[in-house]
């Protein structure tokens, strides 16, 4: 069941390359363009071969959409998306009653964790309307929509949470603002039983916001339980090797588009 070549519009790709060359693109820039087009091919081919199902990982067997918002599709289909946090995430989730995903995109985690019987309340937040529509659709096709709620409003969302709670935050650089808003609206009793899993990111000048995230949680009597650093080896897996004999395609299948020194941090109340 190896990946084949998919006919593409070479003229449009050539035009894109020529435009970038004329603007002084480097060989690295051109490599990224080529990888982008090949990734789009691989997404279509793999989705078709898998009949739209996730083939491995924590959400194996889950029906999926033929697109991903603000991320890439193939790592999700292969079950290797954010592989570094899978074990810790499931351990926390298995003792949770509620789950809030801030930056839920098309609902990979909201639907995936809603499939766990112990979690009775799932809330997804995203500022992009198209992402929320996709998240709702993903919940519907997996028959767990009754357990979910999707919104753009953090204040209303945290008031719906109860019991042991897991909150994930992945908002592409706006983590500090989101954390402050959660602490502003969340009841103190809820925070005492909440675990946070936050993806660090970067300011516009390239500085990591990890230390600011740590300070904000410490200010609210939370302590760092664990930092999980990105591991490039997780981008290539045995699952990927079932579908291609090309080293280049193996790398492209696992592309997630994140910086090398990005990490995830887990916090609990002291």
ABEGO torsion letter per residue (X at the ends): XBBBBBBBBAAAAAAAAAAAAAAGBBAAAAAAAAAAAAAAAAAAAAAAAAGGBBABEAABGBBBBABBBGBBAAAAAAGABGAAAAAAAAAAAAABABBBBBGAEAGAAAAAAAABAABABBBBBBABAAAAAAAAAAAAAAGAAAABBBBABAAAAAAABBEBBBBBBBAGGAAAAAAAAAAAABBAAAAAABBBBBBBBBBAAGBBAAAAAAAAAAAAGBBBABBBBBBAAAABBAAAAAABABAAAAAAAABAGBBAABBBBBBBBX
